[in-house]
Amino acid sequence: MKSIAVKKYLPLLGSILLGLLIGLWLSNQLDLRKEKGLSNKTENAFSQNSFNTAVKKASPAVVNIYSEMLVKQRTSNPFFRKRFNSIFGKNNARVKSSLGSGVIFSSDGYILTNQHVIGDTSLNVTVELSDGRKKEARIVGIDKGTDLAVLKIQENGGVPSMEIADSDKLKIGDIVLAIGNPYGLGQSVSMGIVSATGREVNNPYANYIQTDASINKGNSGGALIDTSGRLVGINTFITSSSGGSEGIGLAIPSVTVLGIINDLIQFGEVRRGWLGFGIDRKSLSLNNKLIVSNVHPNGPAQEAGLKEGDIIIEINKEQSSYSSLFKEFVRSRPGNKIDILILREEKEIELSIITSAERN
């Protein structure tokens, strides 16, 4: 009788056991899905807060630059100067080493850097690629006005180059990354925002991007990139009371860079148009007005009829600003025509200035 009873309940016991096993398996699968979901969420959170993709895209095109330049010895002691020359000859120059950064902008080996990184009389310029290879570089051209230089290295297989973005589209508050070789430590990345645009900083050729991304000695000539890994500026210098980074870094906009690359490659220098007038800086600062402060005798502006005290209200059919005037000045070539609308004694007058060769 007992065996009959056990046989009777065996299917029920089997069903219960099978149900328990299925329940345990389903519970385990739910736990695994939860863990995977949390893992995906964590991974997504990290990727959203990381600029690794942009850095990976841009960094292979950022190089270290080492240069040796001749620097004249200066001393106020005539005895030392005479003694020095009598021992070593009249050439009282010494060799100074410099380090900086550069950006490859063409796969056939053209590199952008700052002119002050290589100096006026470089004896030797060495470029170290991101993979550690070192190449001798030839100086193609320099522009002291914008503090830019173009170098060329020979690489038959081609080199990684950086995509160039339109810096005119940058807005205050945009995130930017600075890539360079600070203090010779090797390639480093720092993050900041665009603090301001159109900074002049005692340079009539400049239209700097201001950023609080850390820029230190050795970063000069390196890349300022956007979050897509595209070049928006060339890091140039900082303003600092201590000599270290204090959150005011300045970079040459990519639009300015593009405007002079061809001239440096073709002529070894930049051939700008000359307008022949100046702007009242006080009125520009206080009222943001472009008031003509002086007109050069026999210059293009005078020939066009521009006079001291004229207020420029339009440049090439667009509302005037110092930024727009600067862009036209930097991008103009001898023989270009620049149309301006001025206000003189409450009357609007249209003038056309034909630029001539730049005067130093």
C-alpha positions as CSV (number, residue, x, y, z in Angstrom):
1,M,0.0,0.0,0.0
2,K,2.8,2.4,0.9
3,S,4.6,1.8,-2.5
4,I,1.3,2.5,-4.3
5,A,0.9,5.8,-2.4
6,V,4.5,6.9,-3.2
7,K,4.0,6.1,-6.9
8,K,0.8,8.1,-6.8
9,Y,2.6,11.3,-5.6
10,L,5.8,11.0,-7.6
11,P,4.5,13.0,-10.6
12,L,3.4,15.8,-8.2
13,L,6.8,15.8,-6.4
14,G,8.6,15.9,-9.8
15,S,6.5,18.9,-11.0
16,I,7.2,20.7,-7.7
17,L,11.0,20.1,-8.1
18,L,11.0,21.1,-11.7
19,G,9.1,24.3,-10.8
20,L,11.7,25.1,-8.1
21,L,14.6,24.6,-10.6
22,I,12.9,26.8,-13.2
23,G,12.3,29.5,-10.6
24,L,16.0,29.4,-9.5
25,W,17.1,29.7,-13.1
26,L,14.8,32.6,-13.9
27,S,15.9,34.4,-10.7
28,N,19.6,33.9,-11.7
29,Q,18.9,35.3,-15.2
30,L,17.2,38.4,-13.7
31,D,20.1,39.0,-11.5
32,L,22.5,38.8,-14.4
33,R,20.4,41.2,-16.4
34,K,20.3,43.7,-13.6
35,E,24.1,43.5,-13.2
36,K,24.6,43.9,-17.0
37,G,22.2,46.9,-17.0
38,L,24.0,48.6,-14.2
39,S,27.3,47.9,-16.0
40,N,26.0,49.4,-19.2
41,K,24.7,52.4,-17.4
42,T,28.0,52.9,-15.7
43,E,29.9,52.5,-19.0
44,N,27.6,55.0,-20.7
45,A,28.0,57.5,-17.9
46,F,31.8,57.3,-18.1
47,S,31.7,57.6,-21.9
48,Q,29.4,60.6,-21.8
49,N,31.8,62.4,-19.4
50,S,35.0,61.4,-21.2
51,F,36.8,63.1,-24.2
52,N,38.9,60.0,-24.9
53,T,37.5,59.7,-28.4
54,A,38.4,63.3,-29.3
55,V,41.9,62.9,-27.8
56,K,42.5,59.6,-29.6
57,K,41.5,61.2,-32.9
58,A,43.7,64.3,-32.5
59,S,46.7,63.3,-30.5
60,P,48.6,61.3,-33.2
61,A,48.9,64.6,-35.1
62,V,50.4,66.5,-32.2
63,V,54.2,66.4,-32.2
64,N,57.1,67.5,-29.9
65,I,59.5,70.0,-31.3
66,Y,63.1,70.5,-30.2
67,S,65.2,73.3,-31.7
68,E,68.6,74.8,-31.4
69,M,69.0,78.5,-32.2
70,L,71.7,81.1,-32.1
71,V,71.2,83.8,-29.4
72,K,73.5,86.9,-29.2
73,Q,75.3,87.4,-25.9
74,R,74.4,90.7,-24.2
75,T,76.5,92.3,-21.5
76,S,76.8,95.8,-20.1
77,N,80.4,95.2,-19.1
78,P,82.7,96.4,-21.9
79,F,85.7,94.6,-20.3
80,F,83.9,91.2,-20.3
81,R,82.7,91.9,-23.9
82,K,86.2,92.7,-25.1
83,R,87.7,89.7,-23.2
84,F,85.0,87.3,-24.5
85,N,85.5,88.4,-28.1
86,S,89.3,88.2,-27.8
87,I,89.1,84.6,-26.7
88,F,86.3,83.3,-28.9
89,G,86.4,85.7,-31.8
90,K,83.9,88.4,-32.7
91,N,81.0,86.0,-32.9
92,N,79.6,86.3,-29.4
93,A,76.5,84.2,-30.0
94,R,75.6,81.1,-28.1
95,V,73.4,78.1,-28.9
96,K,70.1,78.0,-27.0
97,S,67.8,74.9,-26.8
98,S,64.1,75.3,-27.0
99,L,61.2,72.9,-26.7
100,G,57.6,73.2,-27.9
101,S,54.8,71.5,-29.7
102,G,53.4,71.4,-33.2
103,V,50.4,70.1,-35.2
104,I,50.6,68.1,-38.4
105,F,47.9,69.6,-40.7
106,S,48.8,67.7,-43.9
107,S,49.5,64.0,-44.3
108,D,52.5,64.8,-46.5
109,G,54.4,66.2,-43.5
110,Y,53.5,69.9,-43.1
111,I,53.5,71.0,-39.5
112,L,52.3,74.2,-37.8
113,T,54.0,75.6,-34.7
114,N,54.8,79.0,-33.1
115,Q,57.6,81.1,-34.6
116,H,59.0,81.7,-31.1
117,V,59.5,77.9,-30.7
118,I,62.0,77.8,-33.5
119,G,63.4,81.3,-33.3
120,D,64.8,83.5,-36.0
121,T,68.1,81.6,-36.6
122,S,67.5,77.9,-36.0
123,L,70.5,75.6,-36.4
124,N,68.5,72.4,-36.1
125,V,64.9,71.5,-35.6
126,T,63.8,68.0,-34.6
127,V,60.3,66.7,-34.6
128,E,59.3,63.8,-32.4
129,L,56.1,62.0,-33.7
130,S,53.6,60.5,-31.3
131,D,55.0,57.0,-31.9
132,G,58.5,58.2,-30.7
133,R,60.1,58.5,-34.1
134,K,62.3,61.6,-34.6
135,K,62.6,63.5,-37.8
136,E,64.8,66.4,-39.0
137,A,62.5,69.3,-40.0
138,R,62.9,72.0,-42.6
139,I,61.6,75.5,-42.0
140,V,59.2,76.3,-44.8
141,G,58.2,79.8,-43.7
142,I,57.6,82.1,-40.7
143,D,55.3,84.9,-39.8
144,K,56.4,87.0,-36.9
145,G,53.1,89.0,-37.0
146,T,51.0,86.1,-35.9
147,D,53.9,84.1,-34.4
148,L,53.3,81.2,-36.7
149,A,55.7,78.9,-38.6
150,V,55.4,76.0,-41.0
151,L,57.8,73.1,-40.9
152,K,58.2,70.1,-43.3
153,I,59.3,66.6,-42.5
154,Q,60.0,63.9,-45.0
155,E,57.9,60.8,-44.5
156,N,57.2,58.6,-47.5
157,G,54.5,56.6,-45.9
158,G,52.5,59.6,-44.8
159,V,51.7,60.8,-41.3
160,P,48.5,61.3,-39.3
161,S,47.1,64.8,-39.8
162,M,44.4,66.8,-37.9
163,E,41.1,67.9,-39.1
164,I,40.7,71.7,-38.9
165,A,37.4,73.2,-37.7
166,D,35.9,76.7,-38.2
167,S,37.0,78.7,-35.1
168,D,34.5,81.4,-36.0
169,K,31.8,79.0,-34.8
170,L,33.3,78.8,-31.3
171,K,31.1,80.2,-28.5
172,I,32.0,81.4,-25.0
173,G,31.5,78.4,-22.7
174,D,32.4,75.8,-25.3
175,I,34.6,73.0,-24.0
176,V,38.1,72.8,-25.5
177,L,41.2,70.6,-24.9
178,A,44.8,71.7,-25.0
179,I,47.3,69.0,-26.2
180,G,51.1,69.6,-26.1
181,N,54.4,68.9,-24.5
182,P,54.5,70.9,-21.2
183,Y,58.0,71.2,-19.6
184,G,59.2,68.4,-21.9
185,L,57.2,65.8,-20.0
186,G,55.7,64.3,-23.1
187,Q,52.2,64.6,-24.6
188,S,49.7,65.9,-22.1
189,V,46.0,66.9,-22.3
190,S,44.2,69.6,-20.3
191,M,40.6,70.7,-20.4
192,G,38.9,74.1,-20.1
193,I,36.3,76.3,-21.8
194,V,36.4,79.2,-24.2
195,S,36.6,82.2,-21.9
196,A,36.6,84.8,-24.6
197,T,37.2,85.4,-28.3
198,G,38.7,88.2,-30.3
199,R,41.4,89.1,-27.8
200,E,44.1,91.4,-29.2
201,V,46.6,91.5,-26.3
202,N,49.0,94.1,-27.7
203,N,49.2,92.4,-31.1
204,P,47.4,94.1,-34.1
205,Y,47.6,90.8,-36.0
206,A,46.1,88.8,-33.2
207,N,42.5,87.7,-32.7
208,Y,43.2,85.2,-29.9
209,I,40.9,82.6,-28.3
210,Q,41.1,82.9,-24.6
211,T,40.8,79.7,-22.6
212,D,41.3,78.5,-19.0
213,A,42.7,75.1,-20.2
214,S,46.1,74.7,-18.6
215,I,48.9,75.9,-21.0
216,N,52.5,75.8,-19.7
217,K,56.0,76.2,-21.1
218,G,56.3,73.6,-23.9
219,N,52.7,73.8,-24.9
220,S,53.4,76.6,-27.4
221,G,52.5,75.5,-30.9
222,G,50.3,72.7,-29.7
223,A,46.7,72.0,-30.5
224,L,43.6,73.5,-29.0
225,I,40.8,71.1,-30.1
226,D,37.0,70.9,-29.8
227,T,35.2,67.9,-28.3
228,S,35.1,66.3,-31.8
229,G,38.9,66.2,-31.9
230,R,39.2,69.0,-34.5
231,L,41.7,71.8,-34.4
232,V,40.3,75.2,-33.4
233,G,43.5,77.0,-32.4
234,I,47.2,76.9,-31.9
235,N,48.2,77.4,-28.3
236,T,50.6,80.4,-28.2
237,F,51.2,81.9,-24.7
238,I,49.7,82.7,-21.3
239,T,49.4,85.8,-19.3
240,S,50.7,85.2,-15.8
241,S,52.2,87.0,-12.9
242,S,54.0,83.9,-11.6
243,G,55.2,82.4,-14.9
244,G,52.9,79.4,-14.5
245,S,49.4,78.8,-15.7
246,E,46.8,81.0,-14.0
247,G,43.9,80.2,-16.2
248,I,44.4,82.7,-19.0
249,G,45.8,80.9,-22.1
250,L,45.7,82.4,-25.6
251,A,45.5,80.5,-28.9
252,I,45.6,81.6,-32.5
253,P,42.2,80.8,-34.1
254,S,42.2,78.2,-36.9
255,V,40.5,80.7,-39.3
256,T,43.6,83.0,-38.9
257,V,45.9,80.0,-39.4
258,L,44.2,78.9,-42.6
259,G,44.5,82.4,-43.9
260,I,48.3,82.3,-43.9
261,I,49.3,78.7,-44.4
262,N,49.2,79.0,-48.2
263,D,51.4,82.1,-48.2
264,L,54.0,80.5,-45.9
265,I,54.2,77.4,-48.1
266,Q,54.2,79.3,-51.4
267,F,56.3,82.3,-50.5
268,G,57.9,81.6,-47.1
269,E,56.2,84.7,-45.7
270,V,52.7,86.2,-45.5
271,R,51.9,88.9,-48.0
272,R,49.2,91.0,-46.5
273,G,47.3,93.9,-47.9
274,W,47.9,97.3,-46.2
275,L,45.0,99.6,-45.5
276,G,46.9,102.7,-44.2
277,F,44.7,103.9,-41.3
278,G,44.4,103.4,-37.5
279,I,41.6,103.0,-35.1
280,D,41.0,105.0,-31.9
281,R,41.5,102.3,-29.1
282,K,39.8,104.3,-26.4
283,S,36.6,104.7,-28.4
284,L,36.8,101.0,-29.3
285,S,37.2,100.0,-25.7
286,L,34.6,102.3,-24.2
287,N,31.9,102.5,-26.9
288,N,32.9,99.6,-29.3
289,K,33.0,102.1,-32.1
290,L,35.5,102.0,-35.0
291,I,36.6,105.7,-35.2
292,V,39.5,106.5,-37.5
293,S,42.3,108.0,-35.4
294,N,44.9,108.6,-38.2
295,V,45.2,108.2,-42.0
296,H,48.6,107.5,-43.5
297,P,49.7,110.1,-46.1
298,N,49.5,108.7,-49.6
299,G,48.2,105.4,-48.3
300,P,45.3,103.3,-49.7
301,A,42.8,104.8,-47.1
302,Q,43.7,108.4,-48.0
303,E,43.4,107.6,-51.7
304,A,39.9,106.2,-51.1
305,G,38.9,109.4,-49.3
306,L,38.9,108.2,-45.6
307,K,39.5,110.9,-43.1
308,E,40.4,111.2,-39.4
309,G,37.2,111.1,-37.2
310,D,35.2,109.0,-39.7
311,I,33.1,106.2,-38.0
312,I,33.1,102.9,-39.8
313,I,29.7,101.4,-39.6
314,E,29.8,98.6,-42.3
315,I,32.7,96.5,-43.7
316,N,31.9,94.6,-46.9
317,K,28.1,95.0,-46.4
318,E,28.3,93.6,-42.8
319,Q,28.0,95.5,-39.5
320,S,31.4,96.7,-38.4
321,S,33.3,95.4,-35.5
322,Y,37.0,95.2,-34.6
323,S,36.8,91.4,-35.2
324,S,35.4,91.9,-38.8
325,L,38.0,94.6,-39.5
326,F,40.7,92.3,-38.3
327,K,39.6,89.4,-40.4
328,E,39.5,91.5,-43.6
329,F,42.9,93.0,-42.8
330,V,44.5,89.6,-42.1
331,R,42.9,87.9,-45.1
332,S,43.4,90.7,-47.6
333,R,46.1,90.5,-50.2
334,P,47.7,93.4,-52.1
335,G,45.1,94.6,-54.8
336,N,42.0,93.4,-52.9
337,K,39.1,95.7,-52.6
338,I,37.4,96.4,-49.2
339,D,34.1,98.2,-49.2
340,I,33.3,100.3,-46.1
341,L,30.3,102.5,-45.1
342,I,31.3,105.4,-42.9
343,L,29.5,108.1,-40.9
344,R,30.9,111.6,-41.4
345,E,29.1,114.6,-40.0
346,E,25.9,112.6,-39.8
347,K,26.1,111.6,-43.4
348,E,26.6,108.0,-44.6
349,I,29.3,107.7,-47.3
350,E,30.4,104.6,-49.2
351,L,34.2,104.1,-49.9
352,S,36.3,101.4,-51.5
353,I,39.9,100.8,-50.3
354,I,42.2,99.0,-52.7
355,T,44.9,97.4,-50.5
356,S,48.6,97.8,-51.3
357,A,51.6,95.8,-50.3
358,E,52.1,95.8,-46.5
359,R,54.5,98.4,-45.1
360,N,56.8,97.4,-42.2
